[in-house]
Amino acid sequence: MVHIVDADSHLFERPELWLEHVDPAQRHLAFTMDRDANGWDWVSFQGRKILETWIPTCGEFRTLGPVLERCRQGLPCEFDYARDLPQHYWEPKARAAALDDFGIDESLLFPHWGLNWSLAMRDEPQGRLANEVAWNRWAVHVRAEGGGRLHPVGHLELLDLDWLEQQLALLAAAGITTGWIPAGLVNGLAPSHPDLDRAWSMFEHYGVNPVFHVGANPIRPLADGWYAGHHSEYLPLLAFPFLGLDVFVTLCDLVLNGVMERHPKLRFGVMEVMTDWFPMLLRRLDSTPYSELQITGRSSMKLSLKPSDYIRRSVRISAFSSERPGATIDAVGPLLMWSADYPHPEGEPTLDVYRRNAGPIAPEAANSFWGENASFILGR
């Protein structure tokens, strides 16, 4: 019988989470939830509105898009976030108990609001780090309360390597083995820059695997001008066709410039950025050495493996059911893993619903898809 591990779902943050778990000396940097005149609770930073809150029903987009539009129009809010948030959306014991109803044995859990505020906080690095610490301390509690079934993902950045080591030590001591990091440049440096090699060594040392996830990274993959003029800064129109571009570029850098060569124990998860670009990534990586040599007359790479082999060895990527993941598995091999994305509206409420929507998975890839690849990212 296959052991079912959900590679990507979410816990919603309660209004008090950041104030209760932030370092006491940084309480002035903690997020709060402030209510406006129309009854909408906003994730706020020092009185500045960052994100309007909403409570989704899994699989139902009417619980997201129309709600946000109602807020934009200045209409009264029809829910109370703290009162109406279902208990299993946020409380670890309730979520662990609910896994049986979903048909899941274990689940990786990312923050919810934590995925969404980084871009709005791009000019507040200390504010980002302070609230990431608060999530990580909460994650330790979730791990302890989850009965071995819940695997909260740490919230990390490579912005300050001393800070990063403190957080990796905290997570590792609690048995947390994954940490979400933004894809893209770090202080203007490529992830493969020698100044950042210490970070990858620390991930290896503490046994915490880096994970990329869709969300508003502090830095977009393309210049801001491409995104201007839309009603949503967080998800402007061109963010949709560009989905996964930042991860594509980051993985190319980590492979071609030797990070995966130098740090073979690292395992990278890629969550919720679709998979249609993944076969092209493997092809492009393998064409690069030949193209560089032919066009420039020399090779700058010092790799012992074919570039795509580093991806096959170290990277696993989650798939939405709507992508019909069986076809991508046929193209790239057993590198994909399923995710419920619960309780987001683009997710599925049960494993049975996912199976029905996803279509057939080749028998030889079933174990890896339904559980083994997520377990691999967890460091097993």
C-alpha positions, 0 to 999 in steps of 0.5 A, a space after each residue: 500500500 502506497 504511503 501518501 505524502 502531500 507535498 504542499 498544503 498551507 496553514 493560515 496564520 492567526 492574527 496573534 501569531 506574529 506578535 506572540 512569536 516574534 523576538 520581544 526586542 522586535 515586537 515593533 516589527 511584528 505584523 498585526 491584523 487591523 480592521 478597516 471601516 468596512 470590516 475587512 481585516 488586513 495584514 498590516 506592518 506598522 499601520 501600513 496595509 499589506 494584504 486584505 484577508 480572505 477565507 477560501 473553500 478548497 477548490 472554489 475560486 468564488 471564495 477568492 476572486 469575488 471576495 477581493 473585488 468586493 474589498 476593492 469596491 469598498 463593500 462591507 466584509 461578510 466574514 470575521 477572519 479570527 472568528 470564522 477561520 476553520 480550526 483545521 486551517 490553522 491549528 496543528 492537532 485539528 489539521 493532523 486529525 483531518 488528514 484521515 478525511 482527506 486520505 493523506 498520511 502526511 503533509 508538508 505545510 507552508 505558511 499562507 500569508 507568509 507566501 504573499 507579503 514579501 514583495 510588499 515588504 521588499 524595502 523592509 528586510 528587517 521586517 521580513 526577517 523578524 516575521 519569518 522568525 515568528 513563523 519558524 517558532 510557530 513551525 516548531 510548535 506545529 511539528 511537536 503537535 502534529 504527531 509525526 504527520 505534519 511537516 511545517 516548512 521553515 521560512 528562510 532567506 539568504 539575506 543575512 547568513 548569520 541569521 540564516 544559521 540561527 534559523 537553520 539550527 532552530 529548525 533542525 533541532 525541532 526535526 524540521 527538514 525543509 525551508 522555503 527560500 525565495 528564488 532569484 538574486 540575493 542582494 544582487 548576487 546570483 545564488 551560485 556566487 562564492 559569497 553565498 556558498 556558506 549558505 549551501 554548506 549550512 543547509 547541508 550541515 543542518 540537514 534542511 533542504 531548500 524549497 522554492 514555492 510560488 509567492 511574491 518574492 522580494 525580487 521579481 524575475 523581470 524588471 518592474 516595468 513589465 508588471 506596471 499598470 495593473 490593479 494587483 501589484 502582487 499578481 499583475 497580468 504578466 505574472 501568470 505567463 511568467 509563472 516559474 521563470 524565477 525558479 527556472 533561472 535559479 535552477 539553471 544557475 545552481 546546476 551550471 555554476 556548480 552549486 549542486 556539484 559542490 553540495 551533493 547532499 542538497 535536495 531541492 523541492 519546487 512547489 506550485 509553479 506548474 510543470 510545463 516548463 520542466 521538460 524544457 529546463 532539462 533539454 536547455 541544461 543539456 544543450 548548454 555545454 555544447 552551445 557554449 563550446 561551439 559559440 565561444 570556443 571554450 567551456 567554463 563549466 567544471 561538472 562531473 555529470 551531465 547538467 540534467 543529471 543534477 536535476 534528476 538527482 536532487 530536484 523534485 517538483 509538485 504538480 497540479 491535477 489540472 496539468 495531467 501530470 502523467 504526461 510530464 512524468 512520461 517526458 521527464 521520468 519520476 520526478 513529480 509529486 502530487 500536492 493537495 494545496 489545501 485549503 487554497 481555492 486552486 487545490 483539491 479537498 481530498 485525494 480522491 478528487 485529485 486522482 480523478 482530476 489528474 488522470 492516470 499515472 504510470 504504475 512504475 511512477 505511482 509510488 514516487 508520485 504519491 509519496 516517495 518524492 515528497 519523502 525524499 524532499 523531507 530528507 528520508 
